[in-house]
Amino acid sequence: MDRAPASAKPRRSIVRGHMHQRCAAGLPPKDSFSNARQGTAELKECHVRQTRAKFRSAAQALYLNLCPLMHQSGILRKTAMFLATRQLLLVGTAASFLLLLWYTQRIFVSRTVSLPAPTLTPTPTPVPTPAERVSTTPKPPVQSAGNSTLGFQSILALSTGPSWRTRGLLAAASLTGLDIQIPPQPPVNPNLVDAFEHMGPDNVQHPSHGASIAWLAHLDLIKHTIQANLDTVLIIEDDVDWDVSIRSQMVQIAESVRNLTHIDTLDQDMEPYGREWEVLWIGHCGEYWEEQFETVLYDDPTACPHSDYFGWAKQYIERLPDRQRAVYRSVNPVCSFAYALSREGSRKILEVLGGAQDEAFDVSMMHACKAGQLKCISVVPEVVHQYFPAQSFGVKSAVDVGNGQEPGPEEAEFEHVMGSTENILESARCRALWGQRCLRKQ
């Protein structure tokens, strides 16, 4: 087989040789390639070579013009030349890379392919999870009874000022997440107390001096609710206690009140307890009950067991099923530990009870309920009761002190010692202050 002469070179080698000569001379290569792709590659290579040569020449010129002293020293001149050439080569390499990108972009732009328009598929709406469905569904009105004011517009405490009573009260409120306000109690002139005590004819029962002071304090606070334009309010005395589960208890009470007053679950009345009441008596020291009363009964494991219930109404409590609560129209509740008022209830109490002429404020309000002057509802067993300091210290109530009895020891002597609460299974006050139960036992 014949072999080609040594002097013969392939066509591509000849073309590349001419291209290198023209590139070295600074001339553009001629279009003498076998195809467009080869020409484009060779053209890019030529530009790269020319760019590098230009940067190399620029480096030499920069060195000769700016460093004449270094030019006269052999070692320094070589070092400076090396560093300048290295930097300019890096710049040249970067410029060459950008040039390659530019040529690549031109090739792809010139070869644009028309593609069919994409078919748009509508994205299906995600199905909400059960938790999301619950969060977007309006809550039943009764659930508001479990908020920080127990579903009322405000909770107000009747108090003469800071003491062991208010400190324990606010500790219990903090533990159970209740928002309780303690408005300043206005002073009462002794002459006004005496006049109030003896109002009315002699043949009616009159309150004692201490009971008159307490009565006027209740009336002052109720006047405050009218002035504050409150639709509903829960009034509590400052030495009361309640269960740690009071907020869930009140949700059940709200539902029972609505059932008792025949408010349909689909009714548009959004008040948690409805509007068919004027006094809601949730804190007392006893209430009468008969089986024939229209009553809403419900299971409540937080209710005080019959065996532990204290007070004059124990015989009536035992008529109810054990560990259940009853909600019914009031008959004979006494002690005003905690009672809620509607706006109309506040107005009527100021009219009906504003003239004294009874044993005490709570007794007068009970008589107005029994006579139908007020629309009252009782909760039995009660969910709010009075807290008693340890009996060994002999602490007296505000009414007893108002009646002239000795106030007992200083607060510092007994405040740190745990007392007890009747008929409240898990005392919030004792849990907050001492971390334990303090249910008074028989």
DOKOLKE-651154 format. One record per residue (C-alpha): z negated, y, x; residue in three letters. Coordinates in steps of 0.5 Angstrom, whole numbers. Layout:
BEGIN
NODE      Z      Y      X    r
NODE      Z      Y      X  ALA
...
//
This chain:
BEGIN
NODE      Z      Y      X    r
NODE      0      0      0  MET
NODE      2      7      3  ASP
NODE     -3     12      4  ARG
NODE     -3     19      4  ALA
NODE     -2     23     10  PRO
NODE     -9     26     13  ALA
NODE     -6     33     12  SER
NODE     -5     32      5  ALA
NODE    -11     34      0  LYS
NODE    -12     34     -7  PRO
NODE    -10     39    -12  ARG
NODE    -17     41    -14  ARG
NODE    -19     42     -6  SER
NODE    -13     47     -5  ILE
NODE    -15     51    -11  VAL
NODE    -22     51     -9  ARG
NODE    -20     53     -2  GLY
NODE    -16     59     -5  HIS
NODE    -22     61     -9  MET
NODE    -27     61     -4  HIS
NODE    -22     65      1  GLN
NODE    -21     70     -5  ARG
NODE    -29     70     -7  CYS
NODE    -31     72      0  ALA
NODE    -26     77      0  ALA
NODE    -29     80     -6  GLY
NODE    -23     79    -10  LEU
NODE    -23     75    -17  PRO
NODE    -20     68    -17  PRO
NODE    -13     67    -20  LYS
NODE    -12     63    -26  ASP
NODE    -10     57    -23  SER
NODE    -14     51    -26  PHE
NODE    -12     45    -29  SER
NODE    -16     46    -36  ASN
NODE    -20     52    -39  ALA
NODE    -27     48    -38  ARG
NODE    -26     48    -30  GLN
NODE    -23     55    -30  GLY
NODE    -30     57    -33  THR
NODE    -34     53    -28  ALA
NODE    -30     56    -22  GLU
NODE    -30     63    -25  LEU
NODE    -38     63    -26  LYS
NODE    -39     60    -19  GLU
NODE    -35     65    -16  CYS
NODE    -39     70    -19  HIS
NODE    -45     67    -17  VAL
NODE    -43     67     -9  ARG
NODE    -40     74    -10  GLN
NODE    -47     77    -13  THR
NODE    -51     73     -7  ARG
NODE    -47     76     -2  ALA
NODE    -48     83     -5  LYS
NODE    -55     82     -5  PHE
NODE    -55     80      2  ARG
NODE    -51     86      5  SER
NODE    -56     90      1  ALA
NODE    -62     87      4  ALA
NODE    -59     88     11  GLN
NODE    -57     95      9  ALA
NODE    -64     97      7  LEU
NODE    -67     94     13  TYR
NODE    -63     98     18  LEU
NODE    -64    104     14  ASN
NODE    -71    104     12  LEU
NODE    -74    100     18  CYS
NODE    -71    103     25  PRO
NODE    -77    102     29  LEU
NODE    -78     94     27  MET
NODE    -70     94     28  HIS
NODE    -72     95     36  GLN
NODE    -77     90     36  SER
NODE    -75     82     36  GLY
NODE    -80     79     32  ILE
NODE    -82     84     27  LEU
NODE    -74     85     26  ARG
NODE    -73     78     24  LYS
NODE    -80     78     20  THR
NODE    -78     84     16  ALA
NODE    -71     81     15  MET
NODE    -73     75     12  PHE
NODE    -78     78      7  LEU
NODE    -73     83      5  ALA
NODE    -68     77      4  THR
NODE    -72     73      1  ARG
NODE    -74     78     -5  GLN
NODE    -67     80     -6  LEU
NODE    -65     72     -6  LEU
NODE    -70     71    -12  LEU
NODE    -67     77    -15  VAL
NODE    -60     75    -14  GLY
NODE    -62     68    -17  THR
NODE    -65     71    -23  ALA
NODE    -59     75    -24  ALA
NODE    -54     69    -23  SER
NODE    -58     65    -29  PHE
NODE    -58     71    -34  LEU
NODE    -50     71    -32  LEU
NODE    -50     64    -34  LEU
NODE    -53     65    -40  LEU
NODE    -48     70    -42  TRP
NODE    -42     66    -40  TYR
NODE    -45     60    -44  THR
NODE    -47     65    -50  GLN
NODE    -39     67    -50  ARG
NODE    -37     60    -50  ILE
NODE    -41     58    -56  PHE
NODE    -39     64    -60  VAL
NODE    -32     63    -59  SER
NODE    -33     56    -62  ARG
NODE    -37     57    -68  THR
NODE    -36     52    -73  VAL
NODE    -37     53    -81  SER
NODE    -42     49    -84  LEU
NODE    -43     48    -92  PRO
NODE    -48     52    -95  ALA
NODE    -55     48    -96  PRO
NODE    -57     46   -102  THR
NODE    -63     49   -104  LEU
NODE    -68     44   -107  THR
NODE    -74     48   -111  PRO
NODE    -81     46   -108  THR
NODE    -85     43   -113  PRO
NODE    -92     46   -115  THR
NODE    -98     43   -112  PRO
NODE   -102     39   -117  VAL
NODE   -109     42   -116  PRO
NODE   -115     38   -114  THR
NODE   -121     37   -119  PRO
NODE   -125     42   -115  ALA
NODE   -120     47   -116  GLU
NODE   -119     46   -123  ARG
NODE   -126     47   -124  VAL
NODE   -126     53   -120  SER
NODE   -121     56   -124  THR
NODE   -124     54   -131  THR
NODE   -129     59   -134  PRO
NODE   -136     56   -134  LYS
NODE   -139     55   -141  PRO
NODE   -144     61   -143  PRO
NODE   -150     57   -142  VAL
NODE   -149     56   -134  GLN
NODE   -151     64   -133  SER
NODE   -158     62   -135  ALA
NODE   -158     59   -128  GLY
NODE   -157     65   -124  ASN
NODE   -162     69   -121  SER
NODE   -164     73   -127  THR
NODE   -164     67   -131  LEU
NODE   -159     69   -136  GLY
NODE   -162     76   -138  PHE
NODE   -160     83   -135  GLN
NODE   -166     83   -131  SER
NODE   -173     80   -130  ILE
NODE   -179     85   -130  LEU
NODE   -186     84   -127  ALA
NODE   -192     87   -131  LEU
NODE   -196     89   -125  SER
NODE   -201     95   -123  THR
NODE   -199     94   -115  GLY
NODE   -199     90   -109  PRO
NODE   -204     85   -109  SER
NODE   -205     77   -108  TRP
NODE   -201     76   -115  ARG
NODE   -195     80   -113  THR
NODE   -195     77   -106  ARG
NODE   -195     70   -109  GLY
NODE   -190     72   -114  LEU
NODE   -185     74   -109  LEU
NODE   -186     68   -105  ALA
NODE   -184     64   -111  ALA
NODE   -178     68   -113  ALA
NODE   -175     68   -106  SER
NODE   -176     60   -106  LEU
NODE   -173     59   -112  THR
NODE   -167     65   -112  GLY
NODE   -170     69   -117  LEU
NODE   -169     77   -117  ASP
NODE   -175     80   -120  ILE
NODE   -176     87   -120  GLN
NODE   -183     90   -120  ILE
NODE   -183     97   -124  PRO
NODE   -189    102   -122  PRO
NODE   -194    102   -128  GLN
NODE   -195    109   -130  PRO
NODE   -203    111   -130  PRO
NODE   -206    111   -137  VAL
NODE   -211    116   -139  ASN
NODE   -218    113   -141  PRO
NODE   -218    117   -147  ASN
NODE   -212    114   -149  LEU
NODE   -214    107   -148  VAL
NODE   -221    109   -152  ASP
NODE   -216    112   -158  ALA
NODE   -212    106   -158  PHE
NODE   -218    101   -158  GLU
NODE   -220    105   -164  HIS
NODE   -214    106   -168  MET
NODE   -213    104   -175  GLY
NODE   -219    103   -181  PRO
NODE   -225    100   -179  ASP
NODE   -224     93   -183  ASN
NODE   -218     91   -178  VAL
NODE   -219     87   -172  GLN
NODE   -219     92   -166  HIS
NODE   -217     90   -158  PRO
NODE   -223     90   -153  SER
NODE   -222     96   -148  HIS
NODE   -219     91   -143  GLY
NODE   -214     88   -148  ALA
NODE   -212     95   -150  SER
NODE   -211     97   -142  ILE
NODE   -206     91   -142  ALA
NODE   -203     92   -149  TRP
NODE   -201     99   -147  LEU
NODE   -198     96   -140  ALA
NODE   -194     92   -144  HIS
NODE   -191     97   -149  LEU
NODE   -190    102   -143  ASP
NODE   -186     96   -139  LEU
NODE   -182     95   -146  ILE
NODE   -181    103   -147  LYS
NODE   -178    102   -140  HIS
NODE   -173     97   -142  THR
NODE   -170    101   -147  ILE
NODE   -170    107   -143  GLN
NODE   -166    103   -138  ALA
NODE   -161    101   -143  ASN
NODE   -162     93   -142  LEU
NODE   -159     88   -147  ASP
NODE   -164     83   -145  THR
NODE   -170     83   -141  VAL
NODE   -175     77   -139  LEU
NODE   -182     80   -138  ILE
NODE   -187     76   -134  ILE
NODE   -194     78   -132  GLU
NODE   -195     78   -124  ASP
NODE   -200     72   -123  ASP
NODE   -195     67   -126  VAL
NODE   -192     61   -124  ASP
NODE   -186     56   -125  TRP
NODE   -183     50   -123  ASP
NODE   -178     50   -117  VAL
NODE   -173     47   -122  SER
NODE   -173     53   -126  ILE
NODE   -166     55   -126  ARG
NODE   -164     48   -128  SER
NODE   -169     48   -134  GLN
NODE   -167     55   -137  MET
NODE   -160     52   -137  VAL
NODE   -162     47   -142  GLN
NODE   -166     52   -146  ILE
NODE   -160     56   -147  ALA
NODE   -156     50   -149  GLU
NODE   -162     48   -154  SER
NODE   -163     56   -157  VAL
NODE   -156     56   -158  ARG
NODE   -156     49   -162  ASN
NODE   -162     51   -166  LEU
NODE   -159     58   -168  THR
NODE   -153     54   -170  HIS
NODE   -148     57   -165  ILE
NODE   -142     53   -164  ASP
NODE   -140     51   -157  THR
NODE   -133     55   -158  LEU
NODE   -136     61   -161  ASP
NODE   -134     67   -157  GLN
NODE   -141     69   -156  ASP
NODE   -141     69   -149  MET
NODE   -149     71   -148  GLU
NODE   -152     64   -145  PRO
NODE   -158     64   -151  TYR
NODE   -153     67   -156  GLY
NODE   -156     73   -160  ARG
NODE   -160     70   -166  GLU
NODE   -166     71   -163  TRP
NODE   -171     77   -161  GLU
NODE   -177     74   -157  VAL
NODE   -176     68   -153  LEU
NODE   -183     65   -151  TRP
NODE   -182     61   -145  ILE
NODE   -189     62   -142  GLY
NODE   -195     61   -146  HIS
NODE   -202     57   -146  CYS
NODE   -200     53   -152  GLY
NODE   -196     53   -159  GLU
NODE   -197     49   -165  TYR
NODE   -192     44   -167  TRP
NODE   -191     39   -173  GLU
NODE   -185     34   -174  GLU
NODE   -182     37   -180  GLN
NODE   -180     43   -176  PHE
NODE   -173     44   -174  GLU
NODE   -173     42   -167  THR
NODE   -168     41   -161  VAL
NODE   -171     36   -157  LEU
NODE   -168     34   -150  TYR
NODE   -170     30   -144  ASP
NODE   -173     33   -138  ASP
NODE   -176     30   -132  PRO
NODE   -179     36   -130  THR
NODE   -184     37   -136  ALA
NODE   -191     36   -135  CYS
NODE   -193     29   -138  PRO
NODE   -198     29   -144  HIS
NODE   -203     26   -139  SER
NODE   -204     32   -135  ASP
NODE   -203     37   -140  TYR
NODE   -208     43   -140  PHE
NODE   -210     47   -146  GLY
NODE   -212     48   -153  TRP
NODE   -205     45   -156  ALA
NODE   -206     39   -152  LYS
NODE   -206     35   -159  GLN
NODE   -200     38   -161  TYR
NODE   -196     37   -155  ILE
NODE   -198     29   -156  GLU
NODE   -194     29   -162  ARG
NODE   -188     30   -158  LEU
NODE   -184     25   -154  PRO
NODE   -187     25   -147  ASP
NODE   -183     28   -142  ARG
NODE   -179     32   -147  GLN
NODE   -178     39   -149  ARG
NODE   -178     42   -155  ALA
NODE   -175     49   -158  VAL
NODE   -176     51   -165  TYR
NODE   -178     58   -168  ARG
NODE   -185     60   -166  SER
NODE   -191     59   -170  VAL
NODE   -197     60   -166  ASN
NODE   -196     62   -159  PRO
NODE   -201     65   -155  VAL
NODE   -201     68   -148  CYS
NODE   -196     73   -146  SER
NODE   -194     70   -139  PHE
NODE   -187     70   -140  ALA
NODE   -183     73   -146  TYR
NODE   -175     75   -146  ALA
NODE   -173     80   -151  LEU
NODE   -167     82   -154  SER
NODE   -165     90   -155  ARG
NODE   -167     89   -162  GLU
NODE   -173     85   -160  GLY
NODE   -176     91   -156  SER
NODE   -174     96   -161  ARG
NODE   -178     92   -166  LYS
NODE   -184     91   -162  ILE
NODE   -185     98   -160  LEU
NODE   -185    100   -168  GLU
NODE   -189     94   -170  VAL
NODE   -194     93   -165  LEU
NODE   -195    100   -163  GLY
NODE   -201    102   -167  GLY
NODE   -206     96   -164  ALA
NODE   -210     94   -170  GLN
NODE   -211     86   -167  ASP
NODE   -214     82   -162  GLU
NODE   -209     83   -157  ALA
NODE   -202     84   -155  PHE
NODE   -200     77   -155  ASP
NODE   -204     75   -161  VAL
NODE   -201     81   -165  SER
NODE   -194     79   -163  MET
NODE   -195     72   -165  MET
NODE   -197     75   -172  HIS
NODE   -191     79   -172  ALA
NODE   -187     72   -171  CYS
NODE   -190     68   -176  LYS
NODE   -189     74   -181  ALA
NODE   -182     74   -180  GLY
NODE   -182     81   -177  GLN
NODE   -179     78   -171  LEU
NODE   -174     73   -170  LYS
NODE   -178     68   -164  CYS
NODE   -177     62   -161  ILE
NODE   -182     58   -157  SER
NODE   -181     53   -151  VAL
NODE   -186     47   -151  VAL
NODE   -188     45   -146  PRO
NODE   -188     52   -143  GLU
NODE   -184     53   -137  VAL
NODE   -188     59   -134  VAL
NODE   -196     59   -134  HIS
NODE   -201     63   -130  GLN
NODE   -203     61   -123  TYR
NODE   -211     61   -122  PHE
NODE   -214     62   -115  PRO
NODE   -219     57   -113  ALA
NODE   -224     56   -118  GLN
NODE   -230     56   -113  SER
NODE   -229     64   -111  PHE
NODE   -230     66   -119  GLY
NODE   -224     71   -119  VAL
NODE   -223     75   -125  LYS
NODE   -217     76   -129  SER
NODE   -215     84   -130  ALA
NODE   -217     83   -138  VAL
NODE   -224     81   -136  ASP
NODE   -225     87   -130  VAL
NODE   -222     92   -136  GLY
NODE   -228     89   -140  ASN
NODE   -233     91   -135  GLY
NODE   -234     84   -131  GLN
NODE   -235     84   -124  GLU
NODE   -228     83   -120  PRO
NODE   -230     78   -116  GLY
NODE   -229     77   -108  PRO
NODE   -224     81   -104  GLU
NODE   -217     78   -104  GLU
NODE   -218     76    -96  ALA
NODE   -223     71    -98  GLU
NODE   -219     67   -103  PHE
NODE   -212     69   -102  GLU
NODE   -210     64    -96  HIS
NODE   -214     58   -100  VAL
NODE   -209     54   -105  MET
NODE   -211     55   -112  GLY
NODE   -208     51   -118  SER
NODE   -203     52   -124  THR
NODE   -203     48   -131  GLU
NODE   -198     45   -134  ASN
NODE   -193     46   -128  ILE
NODE   -191     40   -125  LEU
NODE   -188     43   -118  GLU
NODE   -191     50   -117  SER
NODE   -186     54   -114  ALA
NODE   -192     59   -112  ARG
NODE   -196     53   -108  CYS
NODE   -189     50   -105  ARG
NODE   -187     57   -102  ALA
NODE   -194     59   -100  LEU
NODE   -197     52    -98  TRP
NODE   -191     47    -98  GLY
NODE   -195     42   -103  GLN
NODE   -196     41   -111  ARG
NODE   -202     44   -114  CYS
NODE   -202     42   -121  LEU
NODE   -209     42   -124  ARG
NODE   -211     35   -127  LYS
NODE   -216     33   -132  GLN
//
